[in-house]
Amino acid sequence: MEHPGSGAHGPGKRLIRDERLREELALCDRWGIPHSLFRGIGDGTWTARDRAKARAYLEYQRTVCPQCNTRPDDWDHGGPDEEDAYAVTVQRCVGCQVLADRQDQLGRDGIDTNGVKVGLIPAAAAAAIKAQRELAGHRHTGHDD
């Protein structure tokens, strides 16, 4: 079995071509666990192989653009007549649109938006929060129904 981060053409090549390994290592990174534990073959201690995989994943991540998630090598095909590996697509996310619209409206309403974060919560949670506030308001004013 080849070492993580090593391959036929140098360090990190397995991560470049093995999407499943990248996904597994991304989860391991997020959860802070060794890859061997994720695979169900470890006891939770970090082996030399786990550490090598984690370092290789870190090095791979450093080559990925945080905005578009591509690497410079993804675009270098060796010739001007080669097709790009990616095509541009335009999508509209309704959630992002609603957030941006609300943020803009706050500014137009004269509200200082410095440090203000607009977010989304489920409608049921918003209704529960509203009901809780209304109930608390009735208690504070002395109204009992």
C-alpha positions as CSV (number, residue, x, y, z in Angstrom):
1,M,0.0,0.0,0.0
2,E,1.4,3.4,-0.9
3,H,2.1,6.0,1.8
4,P,-0.4,8.8,2.2
5,G,0.8,11.9,0.4
6,S,3.1,9.9,-1.8
7,G,2.3,8.5,-5.2
8,A,3.7,7.9,-8.6
9,H,4.4,11.5,-9.2
10,G,5.2,13.0,-5.8
11,P,3.6,14.0,-2.5
12,G,-0.1,14.6,-2.3
13,K,-0.9,13.0,-5.7
14,R,-3.2,10.4,-4.1
15,L,-5.2,13.2,-2.5
16,I,-5.5,14.9,-5.9
17,R,-7.0,11.9,-7.6
18,D,-8.8,10.2,-4.7
19,E,-12.0,12.2,-3.9
20,R,-13.2,9.7,-1.3
21,L,-9.9,10.0,0.6
22,R,-10.2,13.8,0.5
23,E,-13.8,13.6,1.8
24,E,-12.8,11.2,4.6
25,L,-9.8,13.4,5.6
26,A,-12.1,16.5,5.6
27,L,-14.4,14.8,8.1
28,C,-11.4,13.7,10.2
29,D,-10.1,17.3,10.2
30,R,-13.6,18.7,11.1
31,W,-14.0,16.1,13.9
32,G,-10.4,16.1,15.1
33,I,-10.0,12.4,14.8
34,P,-7.3,10.2,13.2
35,H,-8.2,8.6,9.9
36,S,-7.6,5.1,11.3
37,L,-10.4,5.7,13.9
38,F,-12.7,7.0,11.1
39,R,-12.1,3.8,9.1
40,G,-12.8,1.8,12.3
41,I,-9.4,0.2,12.5
42,G,-7.8,2.4,15.2
43,D,-8.2,2.9,18.9
44,G,-8.2,6.7,18.6
45,T,-4.4,7.2,19.0
46,W,-2.7,9.0,16.2
47,T,-0.3,6.7,14.3
48,A,2.5,7.9,12.1
49,R,0.4,7.1,9.1
50,D,-2.5,9.2,10.5
51,R,-0.2,12.1,11.1
52,A,1.2,11.8,7.6
53,K,-2.3,11.8,6.1
54,A,-3.2,14.8,8.2
55,R,-0.1,16.7,7.0
56,A,-0.7,15.7,3.4
57,Y,-4.3,16.9,3.7
58,L,-3.2,20.2,5.1
59,E,-0.7,20.7,2.3
60,Y,-3.4,19.8,-0.2
61,Q,-5.8,22.3,1.4
62,R,-3.2,25.1,1.1
63,T,-3.3,24.6,-2.7
64,V,-7.1,25.1,-2.9
65,C,-8.6,28.5,-3.4
66,P,-11.0,29.2,-0.5
67,Q,-13.4,31.1,-2.8
68,C,-13.8,28.8,-5.8
69,N,-12.4,25.5,-4.4
70,T,-10.1,24.9,-7.4
71,R,-6.3,24.5,-7.5
72,P,-4.0,26.2,-10.1
73,D,-3.1,22.7,-11.4
74,D,-6.8,22.1,-12.2
75,W,-6.5,24.8,-14.8
76,D,-3.2,23.9,-16.4
77,H,-3.8,21.3,-19.1
78,G,-0.6,21.7,-20.9
79,G,-1.9,23.4,-24.0
80,P,-4.1,26.2,-25.2
81,D,-6.4,23.9,-27.1
82,E,-7.3,21.8,-24.1
83,E,-10.7,22.2,-22.5
84,D,-11.0,23.6,-19.0
85,A,-11.8,21.2,-16.2
86,Y,-14.6,23.4,-15.0
87,A,-17.5,25.3,-16.6
88,V,-19.0,28.4,-15.1
89,T,-22.5,28.1,-13.9
90,V,-24.9,30.7,-12.5
91,Q,-27.2,29.8,-9.7
92,R,-29.4,31.8,-7.4
93,C,-29.7,30.7,-3.8
94,V,-33.0,32.0,-2.4
95,G,-31.6,32.0,1.1
96,C,-28.6,34.1,0.2
97,Q,-30.8,36.4,-1.8
98,V,-33.2,36.9,1.2
99,L,-30.2,37.5,3.5
100,A,-28.6,40.1,1.2
101,D,-32.0,41.8,0.7
102,R,-32.6,42.1,4.4
103,Q,-29.0,43.4,5.0
104,D,-29.5,46.1,2.3
105,Q,-32.9,47.0,3.8
106,L,-31.3,47.5,7.3
107,G,-28.9,50.0,5.8
108,R,-31.6,51.9,3.9
109,D,-33.6,52.1,7.1
110,G,-30.8,54.0,8.7
111,I,-29.7,51.2,11.0
112,D,-26.0,51.0,11.7
113,T,-25.1,47.6,10.2
114,N,-21.5,47.5,11.4
115,G,-21.2,44.1,13.2
116,V,-24.8,43.2,12.4
117,K,-25.2,39.6,11.1
118,V,-28.4,38.6,9.3
119,G,-29.1,34.9,9.5
120,L,-31.7,32.3,8.8
121,I,-33.6,30.2,11.3
122,P,-36.4,27.8,10.7
123,A,-39.8,29.5,10.6
124,A,-41.1,27.3,13.5
125,A,-38.2,28.4,15.6
126,A,-38.9,32.1,14.8
127,A,-42.6,31.5,15.7
128,A,-41.6,29.9,19.0
129,I,-39.3,32.8,19.8
130,K,-42.0,35.4,19.0
131,A,-44.5,33.5,21.2
132,Q,-42.0,33.3,24.1
133,R,-41.4,37.1,23.8
134,E,-45.1,37.8,23.7
135,L,-45.7,35.6,26.8
136,A,-42.8,37.3,28.6
137,G,-44.3,40.7,27.7
138,H,-47.7,39.7,29.2
139,R,-46.0,38.6,32.4
140,H,-44.0,41.9,32.7
141,T,-47.1,44.1,32.2
142,G,-49.2,42.1,34.7
143,H,-51.8,40.9,32.1
144,D,-53.1,37.5,32.8
145,D,-55.5,35.8,30.3
